[in-house]
Amino acid sequence: MLEKLSEILSQPIFNENLDIYNIIVGFMLASILSFLISLIYQRLNRGRENLHLMMQSLIILSVTIAAAMMIVGNELARAFGLVGAVSVIRFRTAVQNYRDMAFVFIAIVIGMACGLQFYLLSIIVGGFTGGLLFILGISGYGHHGVIYKNYIMSITLTNNNIKRQDIEKVISSLPDSWYFIGMKTNNKKSSFEYQIQVKNQAVIDTLISTLTKKYQENNVVISIFLAKK
């Protein structure tokens, strides 16, 4: 019984070079290397929303690519079949920046190398590119100066007697720069809209808190969102 099981496990599955041993080694190595890459991604993107989803996707992507390369092997027909299957999938979530794209490609290359049994190459690629991304991210290479964010802020009050100048005294003391966009009034409410520029999110929180306390008797409503580039 054990001999027969051993014989089955040692038999090639899709081609003469692919057996259970190589499948396990390929999947494990792809998982470990992509896991390390995901840790580098986490270190360089702390505080980002849904960070864990990208980290998990890098690992799953690498293992899946490894499996795909094992299935394809040297078969041209399988390769075309795989392309057709993947083309059906619609990707609704766009990659947020170019560095995210680099991480995705690294995971793909690691998976391809492990799937084709280029184990040493996968280790070299994962170690070198992962280390390079980490060094570039930590050193801030190519980044000049401070990154400012532009926000649109709308302030709505139930008192039409409040002057625009009073509001702007508060605004002037906090953001790095700002300008007045416009004002809307009716019988019951006044709405003031500004574009403000800050380099620290804490400034936004302080500004909202200060305006809320100052005009809390006027049922102030403050809405703020990132300005479109």
MOFEN-V361645 format. One record per residue. N is the residue number from 0. RES is the residue in one small letter. PHI is phi as a letter, one per 40 degrees, with the letter a starting at -180 (999 if undefined). BURIAL is # if it has 16 or more other C-alpha atoms within 10 Angstrom, else .. Layout:
{{N,RES,PHI,BURIAL} {N,RES,PHI,BURIAL}}
This chain:
{{0,m,999,.} {1,l,c,.} {2,e,c,.} {3,k,c,.} {4,l,c,.} {5,s,c,.} {6,e,c,.} {7,i,c,.} {8,l,c,.} {9,s,c,.} {10,q,c,.} {11,p,c,.} {12,i,c,.} {13,f,b,.} {14,n,a,.} {15,e,c,.} {16,n,b,.} {17,l,b,#} {18,d,b,#} {19,i,d,.} {20,y,d,.} {21,n,c,#} {22,i,c,#} {23,i,c,.} {24,v,c,.} {25,g,c,#} {26,f,c,#} {27,m,c,.} {28,l,c,#} {29,a,c,#} {30,s,c,#} {31,i,c,#} {32,l,c,#} {33,s,c,#} {34,f,c,#} {35,l,c,#} {36,i,c,#} {37,s,c,#} {38,l,c,.} {39,i,c,#} {40,y,c,#} {41,q,c,#} {42,r,c,.} {43,l,c,#} {44,n,b,.} {45,r,c,.} {46,g,g,.} {47,r,c,.} {48,e,c,.} {49,n,f,.} {50,l,c,.} {51,h,c,.} {52,l,c,.} {53,m,c,#} {54,m,c,#} {55,q,c,.} {56,s,c,.} {57,l,c,#} {58,i,c,#} {59,i,c,#} {60,l,c,#} {61,s,c,#} {62,v,c,#} {63,t,c,#} {64,i,c,#} {65,a,d,#} {66,a,c,#} {67,a,c,#} {68,m,c,#} {69,m,c,#} {70,i,c,#} {71,v,c,#} {72,g,f,#} {73,n,b,.} {74,e,c,.} {75,l,c,.} {76,a,c,.} {77,r,c,.} {78,a,c,#} {79,f,c,.} {80,g,c,.} {81,l,c,.} {82,v,c,.} {83,g,c,.} {84,a,c,.} {85,v,c,.} {86,s,c,.} {87,v,c,.} {88,i,c,.} {89,r,b,.} {90,f,c,.} {91,r,c,.} {92,t,b,.} {93,a,c,.} {94,v,c,.} {95,q,c,.} {96,n,a,.} {97,y,c,.} {98,r,c,.} {99,d,d,.} {100,m,c,.} {101,a,c,.} {102,f,c,#} {103,v,c,#} {104,f,c,.} {105,i,c,#} {106,a,c,#} {107,i,c,#} {108,v,c,#} {109,i,c,#} {110,g,c,#} {111,m,c,#} {112,a,c,#} {113,c,c,#} {114,g,c,#} {115,l,c,#} {116,q,g,#} {117,f,c,.} {118,y,c,#} {119,l,c,.} {120,l,c,.} {121,s,c,#} {122,i,c,#} {123,i,c,.} {124,v,c,#} {125,g,c,#} {126,g,c,.} {127,f,c,.} {128,t,c,.} {129,g,c,#} {130,g,c,.} {131,l,c,.} {132,l,c,#} {133,f,c,#} {134,i,c,.} {135,l,c,.} {136,g,c,#} {137,i,c,.} {138,s,c,.} {139,g,g,.} {140,y,d,.} {141,g,g,.} {142,h,c,.} {143,h,b,.} {144,g,g,.} {145,v,c,.} {146,i,c,.} {147,y,b,.} {148,k,b,.} {149,n,b,#} {150,y,b,#} {151,i,b,#} {152,m,b,#} {153,s,b,#} {154,i,b,#} {155,t,b,#} {156,l,b,#} {157,t,c,#} {158,n,b,#} {159,n,c,.} {160,n,c,.} {161,i,c,.} {162,k,c,.} {163,r,c,.} {164,q,c,.} {165,d,c,.} {166,i,c,.} {167,e,c,.} {168,k,c,.} {169,v,c,.} {170,i,c,#} {171,s,c,.} {172,s,c,.} {173,l,b,#} {174,p,c,#} {175,d,c,.} {176,s,a,.} {177,w,a,#} {178,y,a,.} {179,f,c,.} {180,i,c,.} {181,g,i,.} {182,m,a,.} {183,k,b,.} {184,t,b,.} {185,n,a,.} {186,n,c,.} {187,k,b,.} {188,k,b,#} {189,s,b,#} {190,s,b,#} {191,f,b,#} {192,e,b,#} {193,y,b,#} {194,q,b,#} {195,i,b,#} {196,q,b,#} {197,v,b,#} {198,k,b,.} {199,n,b,.} {200,q,c,.} {201,a,c,.} {202,v,c,.} {203,i,c,#} {204,d,c,.} {205,t,c,.} {206,l,c,#} {207,i,c,#} {208,s,c,.} {209,t,c,.} {210,l,c,#} {211,t,c,#} {212,k,c,.} {213,k,c,.} {214,y,b,#} {215,q,c,.} {216,e,c,.} {217,n,b,.} {218,n,f,.} {219,v,c,#} {220,v,b,#} {221,i,b,#} {222,s,b,.} {223,i,a,#} {224,f,a,.} {225,l,c,.} {226,a,c,.} {227,k,c,.} {228,k,c,.}}
